[in-house]
Amino acid sequence: MIKKTFKLKEGTGLHSRAAAKFVKITSSFESDVFLEKGNMNLNAKSIMGLLSTGITGGDEIDIIVDGEDEKEAMEAIEEFIVTI
């Protein structure tokens, strides 16, 4: 299991287009991927879950990845997050 904290850049955060791309990335891996924000913990492969969080620029989130391809998944997630 890998857990990493990210602070999103100021801007739009995980709006619908970014959330859809995020889900596409997370869904391409076998590992379980979860996102934590405050007291919320949700499946990061769920577009509806991501959109319901209201994540905006400047927010801090934790990403938890657990599975056989967790390192590759976390690298892809990190690469995406730094671009939004």
Backbone torsions as a table, in degrees:
resi	resn	phi	psi	omega
1	MET	NA	136.5	177.2
2	ILE	-122.3	133.7	175.6
3	LYS	-127.9	132.5	-178.0
4	LYS	-140.7	141.1	178.8
5	THR	-101.3	135.5	178.8
6	PHE	-126.6	142.4	170.4
7	LYS	-109.5	118.9	-178.7
8	LEU	-71.5	143.8	177.1
9	LYS	-62.2	152.5	174.2
10	GLU	-59.9	137.3	-178.0
11	GLY	149.6	-140.2	-171.8
12	THR	-88.5	-16.4	179.7
13	GLY	71.9	-144.5	-178.5
14	LEU	-96.2	69.8	173.9
15	HIS	-70.1	-180.0	-171.4
16	SER	-58.9	-43.0	-179.1
17	ARG	-67.5	-44.9	179.2
18	ALA	-66.4	-38.9	178.5
19	ALA	-64.1	-40.5	178.9
20	ALA	-63.6	-40.7	178.8
21	LYS	-68.2	-39.6	178.2
22	PHE	-60.8	-45.4	179.0
23	VAL	-64.3	-38.4	178.3
24	LYS	-61.7	-41.4	178.6
25	ILE	-66.2	-51.8	-176.6
26	THR	-63.9	-34.9	-178.4
27	SER	-73.1	-15.1	-179.1
28	SER	-80.6	-2.0	-179.8
29	PHE	-114.7	150.3	178.0
30	GLU	-71.3	-31.5	-175.9
31	SER	-60.0	151.5	170.6
32	ASP	-76.1	138.4	-179.7
33	VAL	-129.5	126.5	179.5
34	PHE	-124.9	150.5	177.5
35	LEU	-120.4	132.0	175.6
36	GLU	-118.1	134.5	173.9
37	LYS	-141.1	115.0	-175.7
38	GLY	61.8	-125.7	179.2
39	ASN	-95.9	7.3	178.4
40	MET	-90.6	137.4	175.0
41	ASN	-134.4	119.7	-176.2
42	LEU	-139.6	159.8	177.3
43	ASN	-70.4	119.5	-177.0
44	ALA	-77.8	4.4	175.2
45	LYS	-99.4	8.7	-178.5
46	SER	-110.5	112.9	179.5
47	ILE	-62.6	-40.3	-179.3
48	MET	-65.5	-39.8	177.6
49	GLY	-62.3	-45.3	-179.8
50	LEU	-63.1	-44.1	-178.7
51	LEU	-66.6	-28.5	-178.5
52	SER	-75.3	-13.9	-177.5
53	THR	-78.7	-24.9	-178.3
54	GLY	67.2	35.3	-179.7
55	ILE	-67.5	126.4	-179.6
56	THR	-123.3	170.6	178.1
57	GLY	-58.2	137.7	-178.6
58	GLY	94.3	-14.5	178.7
59	ASP	-71.7	151.1	175.3
60	GLU	-106.7	131.7	-179.4
61	ILE	-131.4	153.8	173.2
62	ASP	-109.6	136.8	175.2
63	ILE	-114.1	129.0	178.1
64	ILE	-118.6	125.2	-179.8
65	VAL	-124.1	131.1	-177.7
66	ASP	-139.7	118.6	178.5
67	GLY	157.1	-177.1	-175.0
68	GLU	-65.4	-32.6	-179.5
69	ASP	-107.9	32.2	-174.7
70	GLU	-62.2	-37.4	-179.6
71	LYS	-64.9	-45.8	179.3
72	GLU	-64.8	-39.6	179.4
73	ALA	-63.6	-46.3	-178.9
74	MET	-64.1	-38.2	177.6
75	GLU	-62.0	-43.8	179.9
76	ALA	-66.5	-40.0	179.1
77	ILE	-64.8	-45.9	179.7
78	GLU	-61.9	-42.5	178.2
79	GLU	-59.4	-40.2	178.6
80	PHE	-69.5	-46.7	-175.2
81	ILE	-60.7	-37.6	-178.8
82	VAL	-70.6	-13.7	179.9
83	THR	-94.9	-13.4	-178.8
84	ILE	-92.6	NA	NA
